[in-house]
Amino acid sequence: MRICMIGTGYVGLVTGACLAEMGNNVRCVDVDEEKIARLNSGIVPIYEPGLEDIIKRNVVQGRLQFTTDTEEAVTNSLFIFIAVGTPPMDNGEADLRFVLDAAREIGQCLDSYKIIVTKSTVPVGTTEKVKGIITDELSRRQRNDLEFDVAFCPEFLKEGSAVEDFMRPDRIVIGTDKERTSEFLKELFSPFVQREPRIISMSIPSAEMTKYASNAMLATRISFMNELANFCESAGADIEEVRHGMGSDKRIGTAFLYPGVGYGGSCFPKDVKALIQSARERGHDLTILKAVEEVNKKQKQVFLEKINRHYDSDISGKRFAVWGLSFKPHTDDIREAPAIEIIRELVSRGATVKAFDPVAMGNARVIFEGNPGVTFSEDSYGTLSGADALVLVTEWPQFRKPDFDQIRILMKEPVIFDGRNQYNPELLRKHGFIYYGVGRN
Ligand SMILES: NC(=O)c1ccc[n+]([C@@H]2O[C@H](COP(=O)([O-])OP(=O)(O)OC[C@H]3O[C@@H](n4cnc5c(N)ncnc54)[C@H](O)[C@@H]3O)[C@@H](O)[C@H]2O)c1
């Protein structure tokens, strides 16, 4: 099938590449000329395990193209996916500008029957707006004879395992009000769910709500655990023992119960905010989600306070080694990454930071360019020489079993602030470290 992907970011690029891998002919469009030029010269602009191989293979075999020409891509496709960003506005509302611009561009060049699928995460009612804009453009062009259908298919991939998630999804949600659109989309997605029937069809508003509801629930679990972790510290309990104890209950399950420095990334923070705001506009006060957001905001401060307290509220002149910059392992995405805020705060209080991340340092260098308080090292141990403390912020697997004796030798003071509970406190104490975790007594 012929597919046009409008927006070649984390979602658009992975979706386009994986659809091409299944034999479809995909054109990925972006307004970012530099990004398209890099892709056309073989450079993949994001880090995502397995993605580069799929892109290279499908480009060579002629099933995947990158272009800035929306019209050419739209007119040559049956399916048009909208996978552009929906960043938060100041009041938390999702900024739909890019989605609505894409709809307008589609309406301006539609020339035959197409299925337009919103994949960006959007509030209830947005796909209806997309339909309205395309209809208006067709009226303006006096081409109301042209038929099209709209659908909303939320994307559930996780950065860091996006290819794997897309190839083997837990479920595929198709939001549409037309049987024929549903059938077309089921056909398109069938190779990804061959083993088990995992396609769920529903109305467009329900599908739009399902995406926000899923992210909001995962964020809720994280904030719930973080709040309990803070309580555990004063109650003399260990949140890691509590997590095992409660997670083994099948009704609860083990996923997303990890306490830490709070959630970040390009989705949870903005989606929680957008859901709160869109509910507010309809007269609903989402009390639980407001608390989820509040706890998350506070969690980074709770961690920083722990560091501050260790130094009697004066960290000026201290040197911190920071391990991990991306908002989670296996990605180079630093959007709303807790590490960025933590580093900013440390430096603003007079400390200096030497940081390392396996793939996100390029993006972080841009953020901290010109800031003399932040430097980078090409490997994790290189951050440690003369450091007053090691601060672990992102739980990359390579940080899990380091050589503690070597670390102890390199550091000025043997202090570890473990923002992800990666280490065994007892073991570290045996190695002579002063250890701080999250929610451990
Ligand atoms: N990143 C994730 O893990 C993830 C997961 C699920 C859903 N989502 C949702 O998917 C959407 C996209 O997220 P992302 O992380 O891929 O964003 P992104 O910022 O990485 O990519 C968006 C791309 O769209 C391009 N763009 C904007 N307007 C355009 C236009 N008119 N024509 C062509 N290209 C245009 C931008 O230049 C950019 O390259 C968001 O709504 C997000 O909430 C993201």
PDBQT file of the ligand as one rigid body, heavy atoms in Angstrom, charges set to zero:
ROOT
HETATM    1  N1  LIG A 501       7.829  10.412  21.005  1.00  0.00    +0.000 N 
HETATM    2  C1  LIG A 501       7.080   9.450  21.501  1.00  0.00    +0.000 C 
HETATM    3  O1  LIG A 501       7.550   8.568  22.212  1.00  0.00    +0.000 OA
HETATM    4  C2  LIG A 501       5.607   9.393  21.191  1.00  0.00    +0.000 A 
HETATM    5  C3  LIG A 501       4.888   8.223  21.470  1.00  0.00    +0.000 A 
HETATM    6  C4  LIG A 501       3.533   8.186  21.187  1.00  0.00    +0.000 A 
HETATM    7  C5  LIG A 501       2.906   9.307  20.650  1.00  0.00    +0.000 A 
HETATM    8  N2  LIG A 501       3.620  10.444  20.412  1.00  0.00    +0.000 N 
HETATM    9  C6  LIG A 501       2.938  11.603  19.827  1.00  0.00    +0.000 C 
HETATM   10  O2  LIG A 501       3.262  11.656  18.439  1.00  0.00    +0.000 OA
HETATM   11  C7  LIG A 501       3.364  13.008  18.001  1.00  0.00    +0.000 C 
HETATM   12  C8  LIG A 501       4.739  13.253  17.387  1.00  0.00    +0.000 C 
HETATM   13  O3  LIG A 501       5.708  13.092  18.405  1.00  0.00    +0.000 OA
HETATM   14  P1  LIG A 501       7.266  13.023  18.059  1.00  0.00    +0.000 P 
HETATM   15  O4  LIG A 501       7.959  12.736  19.337  1.00  0.00    +0.000 OA
HETATM   16  O5  LIG A 501       7.458  12.130  16.886  1.00  0.00    +0.000 OA
HETATM   17  O6  LIG A 501       7.538  14.538  17.613  1.00  0.00    +0.000 OA
HETATM   18  P2  LIG A 501       8.851  15.134  16.949  1.00  0.00    +0.000 P 
HETATM   19  O7  LIG A 501       8.929  16.532  17.441  1.00  0.00    +0.000 OA
HETATM   20  O8  LIG A 501       9.997  14.207  17.149  1.00  0.00    +0.000 OA
HETATM   21  O9  LIG A 501       8.528  15.139  15.386  1.00  0.00    +0.000 OA
HETATM   22  C9  LIG A 501       7.549  15.928  14.782  1.00  0.00    +0.000 C 
HETATM   23  C10 LIG A 501       8.024  16.267  13.374  1.00  0.00    +0.000 C 
HETATM   24  O10 LIG A 501       6.953  16.878  12.654  1.00  0.00    +0.000 OA
HETATM   25  C11 LIG A 501       7.532  17.826  11.766  1.00  0.00    +0.000 C 
HETATM   26  N3  LIG A 501       6.476  18.720  11.263  1.00  0.00    +0.000 N 
HETATM   27  C12 LIG A 501       5.801  19.694  11.918  1.00  0.00    +0.000 A 
HETATM   28  N4  LIG A 501       4.884  20.249  11.083  1.00  0.00    +0.000 NA
HETATM   29  C13 LIG A 501       4.968  19.604   9.905  1.00  0.00    +0.000 A 
HETATM   30  C14 LIG A 501       4.273  19.711   8.660  1.00  0.00    +0.000 A 
HETATM   31  N5  LIG A 501       3.295  20.586   8.478  1.00  0.00    +0.000 N 
HETATM   32  N6  LIG A 501       4.638  18.889   7.644  1.00  0.00    +0.000 NA
HETATM   33  C15 LIG A 501       5.635  17.997   7.807  1.00  0.00    +0.000 A 
HETATM   34  N7  LIG A 501       6.316  17.840   8.958  1.00  0.00    +0.000 NA
HETATM   35  C16 LIG A 501       5.980  18.637   9.998  1.00  0.00    +0.000 A 
HETATM   36  C17 LIG A 501       8.602  18.477  12.615  1.00  0.00    +0.000 C 
HETATM   37  O11 LIG A 501       9.548  19.178  11.835  1.00  0.00    +0.000 OA
HETATM   38  C18 LIG A 501       9.181  17.266  13.348  1.00  0.00    +0.000 C 
HETATM   39  O12 LIG A 501      10.271  16.701  12.633  1.00  0.00    +0.000 OA
HETATM   40  C19 LIG A 501       3.069  13.870  19.242  1.00  0.00    +0.000 C 
HETATM   41  O13 LIG A 501       1.704  14.195  19.247  1.00  0.00    +0.000 OA
HETATM   42  C20 LIG A 501       3.390  12.929  20.393  1.00  0.00    +0.000 C 
HETATM   43  O14 LIG A 501       2.669  13.241  21.553  1.00  0.00    +0.000 OA
HETATM   44  C21 LIG A 501       4.964  10.508  20.652  1.00  0.00    +0.000 A 
ENDROOT
TORSDOF 0
